[in-house]
């Protein structure tokens, strides 16, 4: 079964193609036949396309700001050039999409229909940096592959069991009844990484209290108790919580009121500022990319240093809140682009958590760790770096859905 996965983030479009036997879903994630990423953060004039297949890596500069055009060029590499792994796109059996916001309507993977697309569109105000990209991907697949089965896998589903005391906001209760509540995001990643962490530690997941730290351009924490998310830093939208690449995270809500009253900000101006011009980019100025900030710190850039210090401070505050929700912690799990690749972020974060008994093995932390415990033997809290496999989790959902459909037929 050939399964194409589209994982649209706020600054990237990641895609991969799996060939999974119809008979059995492997326990361990296999290498995809093909993978491709469109990175909008590496070029001011467009995007950078990276494709890996057949043992080759190809990098292409794209001079376009159109996500649909970029996706079309990305999919062309499946059948063209040295990265071709298919003779025709018709060989693809099903396409799975990560969808950030499913609201209260969708708490499990769902085949895409006009009603599902309408719901994703309706929820754009709650996930303005993501849901539009998901819709563009779905529509592009419809144009390119026609009436192929497509499955939406929702990031909010893992957090659907968060108790009301954490899910409700301290505003008039009738708004909670109307759906204004904490939904949480990055659920596919948080769930996968919690399960993987339990495997690495050799302990049943239902015996562990874990804090999963999904740190990419978007960032969130989840408090995972016995495999269930009981709290998370993102809320009604992916804007709440940690300081992120271009998103502010949690701020005094009166700032928005002040800017609208005193500085003539419109709703659109406020949305643009908080979602696309704040966070690391807002403080550093030229970029919200942690790689650029760490490089600038080496040159003595004071704003880069401030951005980094603020990021770590707010991350530590968030971890403290998750510890309180759990009543303790057995493991701290770092994942996603920053969490997996930025040793400096892991080092600085853990240095401020010594009161919890966290001690990091410096050599392991600097050794590009993947799916490994990097805490010292005496550390009271295990510290893990897990390579998040959102794509494989989505592929698994597609495989199970296809098997159910075949059983019905």
C-alpha positions in Angstrom: 0.0 0.0 0.0 1.5 3.3 -1.1 0.7 6.1 1.3 1.5 9.7 0.7 1.7 11.9 3.8 1.4 15.7 3.8 2.4 17.5 7.0 2.0 21.2 6.6 3.5 23.3 9.4 3.5 27.1 9.8 6.9 27.4 8.0 7.4 24.1 6.2 5.6 21.6 4.0 6.9 18.1 4.8 5.8 15.1 2.7 6.8 11.5 2.4 5.8 8.3 0.6 5.6 5.0 2.4 5.2 1.5 0.8 3.6 -0.6 3.5 2.6 -4.3 3.1 -1.1 -4.8 3.0 -0.8 -7.7 5.4 1.0 -6.1 8.4 1.8 -2.7 9.8 5.4 -2.8 11.0 6.1 -2.1 14.6 9.1 0.1 13.8 8.9 3.0 11.3 10.5 2.0 8.0 12.4 4.5 5.9 10.0 6.2 3.4 10.6 5.5 -0.3 10.7 9.3 -0.8 10.6 12.4 1.4 10.5 16.0 0.5 10.4 19.3 2.4 9.5 22.8 1.4 11.2 25.2 3.9 9.8 28.8 3.7 12.2 30.0 6.4 15.5 29.6 4.4 14.9 32.2 1.7 13.5 35.7 1.6 12.6 35.3 -2.1 10.7 32.0 -2.0 11.5 28.6 -0.5 14.0 25.8 -0.5 12.9 22.3 -1.7 14.8 19.3 -0.4 14.0 15.8 -1.8 15.5 12.5 -0.6 15.0 9.3 -2.6 17.1 6.5 -4.1 20.0 7.3 -1.8 20.2 10.8 -3.3 19.5 14.3 -1.9 18.4 17.1 -4.2 18.0 20.7 -3.2 16.1 23.1 -5.4 15.5 26.8 -4.9 11.9 27.8 -5.6 11.1 31.4 -6.5 7.4 31.4 -5.5 5.3 32.3 -2.6 2.5 30.0 -3.6 2.2 26.9 -1.4 0.1 25.1 -4.1 2.8 25.7 -6.8 5.5 24.6 -4.4 3.6 21.4 -3.6 3.1 20.7 -7.3 6.8 20.9 -7.9 7.4 18.8 -4.9 5.1 16.0 -6.1 6.7 16.1 -9.5 9.9 14.8 -8.1 8.0 11.5 -7.3 7.9 10.6 -10.9 10.7 12.8 -12.5 14.4 12.9 -12.4 16.8 11.0 -10.2 14.4 11.0 -7.2 11.6 9.3 -9.1 10.2 6.3 -7.2 6.9 6.0 -9.1 6.1 5.7 -12.8 2.8 7.5 -12.2 1.1 9.3 -9.3 -1.8 7.0 -9.9 0.1 4.4 -8.0 -0.6 6.2 -4.7 -3.4 4.5 -2.8 -4.3 7.1 -0.1 -3.1 10.5 1.1 -3.0 11.4 4.8 -3.0 15.0 6.0 -2.0 16.4 9.4 -4.7 18.9 10.3 -4.0 21.1 13.2 -7.4 22.1 14.4 -10.4 19.8 14.4 -12.4 21.7 17.0 -14.9 19.6 19.1 -16.3 17.9 16.0 -13.3 15.7 15.2 -11.5 13.7 17.8 -10.3 10.9 15.6 -9.0 10.5 12.0 -11.7 11.2 9.5 -12.0 10.7 5.7 -12.0 14.1 3.9 -15.4 15.1 2.5 -16.9 18.5 1.6 -18.2 18.7 5.2 -14.7 18.1 6.6 -13.2 20.7 4.3 -15.8 23.2 5.4 -15.0 22.5 9.0 -11.3 23.0 8.5 -12.1 26.3 6.7 -14.4 27.3 9.5 -11.7 26.8 12.0 -9.1 28.9 10.2 -9.6 31.8 12.6 -8.4 29.4 15.4 -5.4 28.2 13.4 -4.6 30.9 10.9 -1.0 29.8 10.3 -1.9 26.1 9.7 -5.5 25.3 8.5 -5.2 27.4 5.3 -2.1 25.3 4.4 -4.0 22.1 5.1 -6.8 23.2 2.8 -4.4 24.1 0.1 -2.8 20.7 0.3 -6.1 18.9 0.2 -7.3 20.9 -2.8 -3.9 20.5 -4.6 -4.2 16.7 -4.2 -7.7 16.8 -5.6 -6.5 18.7 -8.6 -3.4 16.5 -9.1 -4.7 13.0 -8.1 -8.4 13.4 -8.6 -10.8 11.3 -6.5 -8.2 9.6 -4.4 -9.1 8.8 -0.7 -7.7 11.4 1.7 -7.7 11.1 5.4 -7.5 14.0 8.0 -5.5 13.2 11.1 -6.2 15.9 13.7 -3.6 17.3 16.1 -6.2 18.2 18.6 -7.4 14.6 19.1 -4.7 13.5 21.6 -5.7 16.3 24.0 -9.4 15.6 23.9 -9.3 14.0 27.4 -7.8 17.1 29.2 -10.0 17.6 32.3 -12.3 20.6 32.4 -10.3 22.3 35.1 -7.5 22.6 32.6 -9.6 22.9 29.5 -11.9 25.8 30.6 -10.8 29.4 30.6 -11.8 31.7 33.6 -14.3 33.7 31.5 -18.1 33.4 31.6 -19.0 29.7 31.5 -21.4 30.0 28.6 -18.4 30.6 26.3 -17.0 27.2 27.4 -20.3 25.6 26.5 -20.0 27.3 23.0 -16.6 25.8 22.4 -14.1 28.4 23.6 -11.8 26.1 25.5 -8.3 24.7 25.5 -7.9 22.3 22.6 -4.1 21.8 22.5 -2.1 21.0 19.4 0.9 19.0 18.1 -1.0 16.0 19.5 0.2 13.6 16.9 3.8 14.4 17.9 3.2 14.4 21.6 1.4 11.0 21.5 4.1 9.4 19.3 7.0 10.8 21.4 5.4 9.7 24.7 5.0 6.1 23.4 8.6 6.1 22.0 10.0 7.5 25.3 8.4 4.6 27.2 10.0 2.1 24.8 13.4 3.8 25.2 13.1 3.7 29.0 11.8 0.1 29.0 8.8 1.0 31.1 5.1 0.7 30.4 3.7 4.0 29.3 0.9 3.7 31.9 3.4 3.9 34.7 5.1 7.1 33.6 4.6 10.9 34.1 6.2 12.6 31.0 6.6 16.1 29.7 6.9 16.1 26.0 8.5 19.3 24.5 7.6 19.8 20.9 9.9 22.6 19.9 9.8 23.7 16.3 8.8 27.0 14.7 5.6 26.3 16.6 6.2 25.0 20.1 4.1 23.4 22.9 4.4 21.2 25.9 2.2 18.3 27.0 1.8 16.8 30.5 1.3 13.1 29.7 0.1 10.9 32.7 -0.1 7.2 32.0 -0.3 7.9 28.2 -3.0 10.5 28.5 -2.6 14.2 27.9 -3.9 16.0 31.0 -2.5 19.5 30.2 -0.8 21.4 27.4 0.5 24.9 26.8 -1.4 25.7 23.5 -5.0 26.4 24.0 -8.0 27.7 22.0 -5.5 28.4 19.2 -1.9 27.6 18.5 -1.0 31.1 19.6 -1.1 30.5 23.3 1.7 29.2 25.4 5.4 29.2 24.8 7.4 31.8 22.9 7.8 30.5 19.3 9.5 31.3 16.1 7.1 34.0 14.9 4.3 33.6 17.5 4.2 35.5 20.7 2.8 32.8 22.9 1.0 33.9 26.1 1.0 37.6 26.7 -1.2 40.0 28.7 -4.5 40.1 26.7 -4.8 43.8 27.6 -1.9 44.5 25.3 -4.2 43.8 22.3 -6.9 46.0 23.8 -4.4 48.8 24.3 -3.0 48.6 20.8 -6.5 48.7 19.3 -7.7 51.6 21.5 -4.5 53.7 21.5 -2.6 52.8 18.4 -5.5 52.2 16.0 -4.6 48.5 15.4 -7.2 46.6 13.5 -8.0 42.9 14.2 -6.0 42.0 11.1 -3.0 44.1 12.3 -3.1 42.4 15.6 -3.3 38.9 14.1 -0.4 39.6 11.8 1.8 40.9 14.6 1.1 38.1 17.1 1.2 35.2 14.7 3.9 36.3 12.2 6.0 39.1 13.6 6.4 38.2 17.3 8.2 35.4 19.2 11.9 35.0 18.4 11.5 37.0 15.2 9.9 39.9 17.1 12.8 40.2 19.5 15.7 39.3 17.2 14.3 41.2 14.2 15.6 39.5 11.1 14.5 35.9 11.7 12.6 33.6 13.9 14.8 30.6 13.1 16.7 29.3 16.1 19.7 28.4 13.9 20.1 32.0 12.9 19.7 33.2 16.4 22.4 30.8 17.8 24.7 31.9 15.0 24.1 35.6 15.8 24.8 35.0 19.5 28.3 33.9 18.5 28.9 37.3 16.9 27.8 39.1 20.1 24.4 40.2 18.9 22.6 41.4 22.0 19.1 41.0 20.6 19.8 37.4 19.6 21.0 36.8 23.1 17.8 38.3 24.6 15.6 36.3 22.3 17.3 33.1 23.4 17.2 33.9 27.1 13.5 34.8 26.8 12.8 31.6 24.9 14.5 29.5 27.6 12.9 31.4 30.5 9.4 30.8 29.1 10.1 27.2 28.3 11.3 26.5 31.9 8.1 28.3 33.2 6.0 26.0 31.0 7.8 22.9 32.2 7.2 24.0 35.8 3.5 24.2 35.1 3.4 20.8 33.5 5.3 19.3 36.5 2.6 20.8 38.8 -0.2 19.3 36.8 1.5 15.9 36.9 2.5 16.1 40.5 6.0 15.1 39.5 7.9 13.9 36.4 9.8 10.8 35.3 10.9 12.0 31.9 11.5 15.2 29.9 11.3 14.6 26.2 12.7 17.0 23.6 11.5 16.7 20.0 10.9 18.5 16.7 13.4 20.8 14.8 14.7 22.8 17.7 14.2 20.1 20.4 16.1 17.5 18.4 18.8 19.7 16.8 19.6 22.5 19.2 21.9 21.2 21.9 22.2 24.7 23.3 18.4 24.8 24.0 18.4 21.5 25.8 21.5 22.4 27.8 20.2 25.8 28.9 16.7 24.4 29.7 18.0 21.6 31.8 20.5 23.8 33.6 17.5 25.7 35.1 15.8 22.5 36.2 18.4 21.2 38.6 16.0 21.7 41.5 14.0 18.8 40.0 17.1 16.6 40.0 17.7 17.0 36.3 21.3 16.5 35.3 22.4 16.3 31.7 25.3 14.3 30.2 27.1 17.0 28.3 28.8 14.6 25.9 25.6 12.8 25.0 23.8 16.1 24.5 26.4 17.3 22.0 26.6 14.0 20.1 23.5 14.6 17.9 21.4 12.2 20.0 18.4 10.5 18.4 16.0 8.3 20.4 18.3 8.2 23.4 18.4 9.2 27.1 20.9 12.0 27.6 20.6 12.3 31.3 23.4 11.3 33.6 22.9 8.0 35.5 22.3 9.8 38.8 19.6 12.2 37.3 16.3 11.8 39.1 14.5 12.8 35.8 15.3 11.1 32.6 15.9 13.4 29.6 15.3 12.0 26.2 15.7 13.3 22.6 13.1 11.6 20.4 12.9 12.0 16.7 9.2 12.7 16.2 7.6 10.6 13.5 4.3 12.4 12.9 4.5 11.2 9.3 4.7 7.6 10.3 1.8 8.0 12.8 -0.3 9.5 10.0 0.7 6.7 7.6 -0.4 4.2 10.3 -3.8 5.9 10.5 -4.2 5.7 6.7 -3.2 2.0 6.7 -5.7 1.1 9.4 -8.5 3.2 7.7 -7.8 1.5 4.3 -7.9 -2.0 6.0 -11.3 -1.2 7.6 -12.7 0.0 4.3 -11.5 -3.2 2.5 -13.1 -5.3 5.2 -16.4 -3.5 4.7 -16.2 -4.1 0.9 
